Amino acid sequence: MSNPFLSVRDLKVHFATHDGVVKAVDGLSFDVERGKTLGIVGESGSGKSVTNMAILRLHDPRNTVMDGEILLDGKELITASERELEQLRGNKMSMIFQDALASLSPYHTIGAQIGETYRKHTGASKKEARARSIEMLRRVGIPQPDVRVDEYPHQFSGGMRQRAMIAMALVCDPELVIADEPTTALDVTVQAQIMDLLKDLQQEFGTAIIFITHDLGVIADIADDVLVMYGGRCVERGTKQEVLRTPEHPYTLGLLSSMPTLDGPVDVPLSPIPGSPPSLLNPPSGCRFHPRCTFTEKVSGERCSDEQPVLQIGDGRGAACHLTSEQKRELFADYATARTN
């Protein structure tokens, strides 16, 4: 088996604050293959965006401590110099940010901002960069790209700004694209168009994609593999079909049970997860989900509160939970029955 294009091993990202150390990511490992999409899901504050900003080394080094290993096509990123990172960002790896209006400069035209990235990494002339910007705007479905290339972000709709962000992220044909909730605040029609666009571009270029979202419906549409995060850690990993159809962690089960379905029975009530996500300044001992878990009494002794469960990965599938496989099949059976009958 070939080496993964991106390999993250035991990643820790801790922030020093006046109140103490925030363990935003605390021992995370995963791989992303070329041409595949990894969906990372979890509630706000679970560490999704922190993880992916760490891959691009965008955190302020003055109050950030990073440990572990991040290999991009064999290149170690945690120890890379700023000069090396500048060559990689936008060229070999890029990011589509959640809020396009906040990420685009209001003082420069869309074409100038797309072209700047292209010129930096290719040495192209202004004329060549403008032609490339028009080509990318056309590729992402913006009408009259030769006219709109000279317009400013405020002259674009929300969906068009997001398309322009995608054009900017892909202008140098990067091999890894990180999409940080790129469809948030967009209407469902535009969401579908953006996801179709990403899938088409991935097919064309063989790009590896990390797609961050809290929306499991989006994950069902775009991801190949899924990583579920809670409290700065991975609690479950597997293929999209495995995680969404047969969850093995109570947190994943809770996320799925709180989401309505179109083909399920209408009389089955949604079941929100009780409580709130943990403070990463002072996270719970043992399993970080145990204060909100409804199955802790099924585990002998005080293991859930005292012992951190190990994420056992077999063939890319696993969950960090003290419940046995037999207990999961029995306890989670009601979910499967309710969702399919």
C-alpha angles and dihedrals in degrees: 000000000000121000115266116256091233122029122182118187127187092332116190123185115182127176124208111223136168088258095050140275117330110211095206094165117019115182109336127172131180144136133223121202126211112270093015133109122224114198116207114198137178143113123292110287095028093117101257099129093035089057095052096043086053090057089058090039092235097144120108105261091209093075103016128092115193126187136170129049134300114183119187109189087332095312115123109228104184092065096034118121121246089250091055091047092052089057092050100043112087091003109059097007132021141172135226106209126217099239109046094182091056093043097050120074112244090208099062133057121253090247093052091052094049092043094050091064092047094049093047094056102032105030090233122164122252090257092052091046091051091051090049091049091053090048092051093047089052091048093054091050104257110152120234093011093176088062101036093050087079096049127099127243094257089061091061126080119239093262093046092050089053090051089050089052089053090049089052092048092050101038092103094040095245119201093221125043122185112201111196105200091310094174098051113126092012122117116255095256092055090043090058092047092051092050092047088050093052091048092049092049091047090054090049098048105022090237122177110230133198108197116195118198145135090216113097090190089064090047091053089056104043113019131091095187131019133214116191115206129198128170094351095309138093110251099175139014134181146107118310091255093049097048098041097041103034110021115191101193126067090228092056088046089052092051092050094045091054093054121086120229131210097218101039127095113286095221096062108104121225114249113214118203109257121237130010136288114276126264109254089208089067108010121188118268120249113007107011091216096054097097088061099034120111094200102060092106088062090065117080120248120343097314095128093056098035107034127055108226116236119236101235109199120197118172088344093305125111150118133213100231136122092221114106121240089252092052092050093052091050099041096041094046092091090059093052092047094048093048097048106033 
